[in-house]
């Protein structure tokens, strides 16, 4: 998606606030256990109503995951931006149709559990790819990791995943604009120099022609050499006076 498309989505999109009923059910979340409870259903219902973009919803761009694990109740339902690389995707049972459990590892190496509510038109994200998405904090989930050790994960319910704009792609977009502008600027400067040089040449030509005209104002010398010599002497004496 282009930058213009992303900006338009942010301007027009909306993330629905939690209803009072959804907040009541979310408050019943049981930290440490899996997602099979009313609190999870409440968040899925809310996320299904989202449209692309954030709109005016307040969002934590860099959520404090350590604080969330330490005090889940204080952050439950908070809207956050989640960024990292997808490690694993597992579709949930038919009871939660279209919802997939993702493990996303952020830049610090922390694993984040995200229940992604899929919809038609979503970007296809494969394991190992970078992703950015929004989600509401659900709770702390305790599970056995691949290494057989029990770990605690911050869990979110989110949607609308997208691949982040790569730095080289962004730079390429900038160059597409900058290079033509630079070329036009060079052409403009060359035209300015060309016009100025022609203007100076015209001024010089007019000056030379004017000087020649002043010289040519003197009468022609007589044809007789003696008379011509006398006339030149007379003009010289007149010029010295």
C-alpha positions in Angstrom: 0.0 0.0 0.0 1.3 3.5 -0.9 1.8 6.2 1.7 -1.2 8.1 0.2 -3.3 5.0 0.7 -2.2 4.6 4.3 -2.9 8.2 5.1 -6.3 8.0 3.5 -7.1 4.8 5.5 -6.1 6.5 8.7 -8.2 9.5 7.9 -11.3 7.5 7.0 -10.9 4.4 9.1 -12.4 3.8 12.5 -11.8 1.4 15.4 -15.0 1.0 17.3 -14.9 1.7 21.1 -15.8 -1.1 23.4 -19.5 -1.1 24.4 -20.5 -1.2 28.0 -21.6 -4.8 27.6 -18.2 -5.7 26.0 -16.4 -4.0 28.9 -18.4 -5.9 31.4 -17.6 -9.3 29.8 -13.9 -8.3 29.2 -13.5 -7.6 32.9 -14.2 -11.3 33.6 -11.0 -12.4 31.8 -9.1 -15.0 33.7 -5.3 -14.4 33.4 -3.1 -17.3 32.8 -5.7 -19.5 31.1 -6.5 -19.9 27.4 -9.0 -17.9 25.3 -12.1 -20.0 25.8 -14.2 -17.5 27.8 -16.7 -14.7 27.4 -14.1 -12.0 27.6 -12.4 -13.3 24.4 -15.7 -13.4 22.6 -16.4 -9.7 23.6 -13.1 -8.6 22.1 -13.6 -10.6 18.9 -17.1 -9.0 18.5 -15.5 -5.5 18.8 -12.7 -6.2 16.4 -15.0 -7.5 13.7 -16.5 -4.0 13.5 -13.2 -2.3 12.7 -12.5 -0.7 9.4 -9.0 0.0 8.0 -7.2 2.8 9.9 -7.3 4.2 13.4 -9.5 7.3 13.1 -9.5 9.2 16.3 -9.0 6.2 18.6 -6.2 6.6 21.2 -3.5 4.1 20.6 -0.3 3.0 22.4 2.4 2.9 19.7 5.0 1.4 22.0 3.1 -0.6 24.6 4.9 -1.4 27.9 4.5 -5.2 27.7 6.3 -5.8 31.0 3.8 -3.6 32.8 0.9 -5.2 31.1 2.0 -8.7 32.3 2.6 -7.4 35.8 -0.9 -5.7 36.0 -3.2 -7.0 33.3 -6.3 -5.4 34.7 -4.9 -1.9 34.4 -4.5 -2.3 30.7 -7.3 -4.6 29.6 -8.9 -3.4 26.4 -6.2 -0.8 25.6 -5.6 -0.3 21.9 -2.0 -0.9 20.9 0.2 -1.1 17.8 2.0 -4.5 17.5 5.0 -4.8 15.3 7.4 -7.7 14.8 8.0 -10.9 12.8 5.5 -13.7 12.6 6.8 -16.9 14.2 3.8 -19.2 14.1 0.1 -19.1 12.9 -2.6 -21.6 14.2 -6.3 -21.3 13.2 -8.7 -21.6 16.1 -11.6 -24.1 16.2 -14.7 -23.5 14.1 -16.3 -22.0 17.2 -14.1 -18.9 16.5 -14.4 -18.9 12.7 -11.8 -16.7 11.0 -9.7 -16.2 14.1 -6.0 -17.3 14.0 -3.5 -17.4 16.8 -0.3 -15.7 15.9 3.0 -15.6 17.8 4.8 -12.4 16.9 8.4 -11.7 18.1 9.2 -8.0 18.4 12.6 -6.2 17.9 13.6 -7.0 21.5 13.0 -10.7 21.0 9.8 -10.9 23.2 7.1 -13.2 22.0 3.6 -11.7 21.7 0.4 -13.7 21.4 -2.1 -12.1 19.0 -5.5 -13.5 18.1 -6.0 -12.1 14.6 -9.6 -11.7 13.4 -9.4 -12.3 9.6 -11.5 -10.7 6.9 -11.6 -10.7 3.2 -8.9 -8.6 1.6 -6.4 -9.0 4.4 -2.7 -9.0 3.4 -1.3 -12.5 3.2 1.4 -12.7 5.9 3.6 -15.8 6.0 5.7 -17.1 8.9 9.0 -15.2 9.1 7.6 -12.0 7.6 7.5 -8.7 9.3 4.0 -7.4 10.3 2.3 -4.4 11.8 -1.3 -4.5 13.2 -3.5 -3.1 15.9 -5.0 -5.0 18.7 -6.7 -4.6 22.1 -4.9 -6.0 25.1 -6.7 -9.1 26.3 -4.7 -10.6 29.2 -1.7 -12.6 30.3 -1.6 -16.1 28.9 0.6 -18.8 30.4 1.6 -21.6 28.0 4.3 -24.2 27.4 6.8 -22.9 24.8 8.5 -24.9 22.2 11.5 -25.5 24.5 9.1 -27.1 27.1 9.3 -24.2 29.5 6.2 -22.5 30.8 6.1 -18.8 29.8 3.8 -15.9 30.2 2.7 -14.0 27.1 0.9 -10.7 26.6 -2.2 -11.5 24.6 -4.1 -9.2 22.2 -7.1 -9.5 19.9 -6.5 -7.6 16.7 -7.0 -7.3 13.0 -5.9 -5.7 9.7 -2.4 -6.9 9.5 -0.1 -5.4 7.0 3.6 -5.6 6.0 5.5 -2.5 7.1 6.9 -0.2 4.4 10.5 -1.1 3.8 13.1 1.6 4.2 14.5 1.0 0.7 10.9 1.1 -0.8 10.3 4.4 1.1 13.5 5.8 -0.2 12.7 4.7 -3.7 9.4 6.6 -3.4 11.2 9.7 -2.3 13.7 9.4 -5.2 10.9 9.1 -7.7 9.8 12.6 -6.6 13.2 14.2 -5.9 15.0 13.2 -9.2 12.5 14.8 -11.6 12.4 17.9 -9.4 16.2 18.1 -9.4 16.3 17.7 -13.2 13.8 20.5 -13.7 15.8 22.8 -11.3 19.0 22.2 -13.3 17.1 23.0 -16.6 15.7 26.1 -15.0 19.1 27.3 -13.9 20.6 26.7 -17.3 17.8 28.6 -19.0 18.4 31.5 -16.5 22.1 31.5 -17.4 21.3 31.4 -21.1 18.9 34.3 -20.9 21.3 36.4 -18.8 24.2 35.8 -21.2 22.1 36.7 -24.2 21.0 39.9 -22.4 24.6 40.9 -21.6 25.7 40.2 -25.2 22.9 42.5 -26.5 23.9 45.2 -24.1 27.5 44.9 -25.2 26.5 45.0 -28.9 24.4 48.1 -28.4 27.3 49.8 -26.6 29.8 49.0 -29.3 27.4 50.2 -32.0 26.9 53.5 -30.1 30.6 54.1 -29.8 31.1 53.5 -33.5 28.2 55.9 -34.3 29.9 58.6 -32.3 33.2 58.1 -34.1 31.5 58.0 -37.5 29.8 61.4 -36.9 33.0 63.3 -38.0 33.0 64.4 -41.7 35.0 62.4 -44.1 38.5 63.5 -44.9 39.2 65.4 -48.2 40.4 63.3 -51.1 43.5 65.5 -51.6 46.3 64.2 -49.4 47.5 67.7 -48.4 44.0 68.8 -47.5 43.4 65.6 -45.6 46.6 66.1 -43.6 45.6 69.7 -42.8 42.1 68.5 -41.8 43.6 65.8 -39.5 45.9 68.4 -37.9 42.9 70.7 -37.4 40.9 68.0 -35.7 43.8 67.1 -33.4 44.2 70.7 -32.4 40.5 71.0 -31.8 40.5 67.9 -29.7 43.3 69.2 -27.5 41.6 72.5 -26.8 
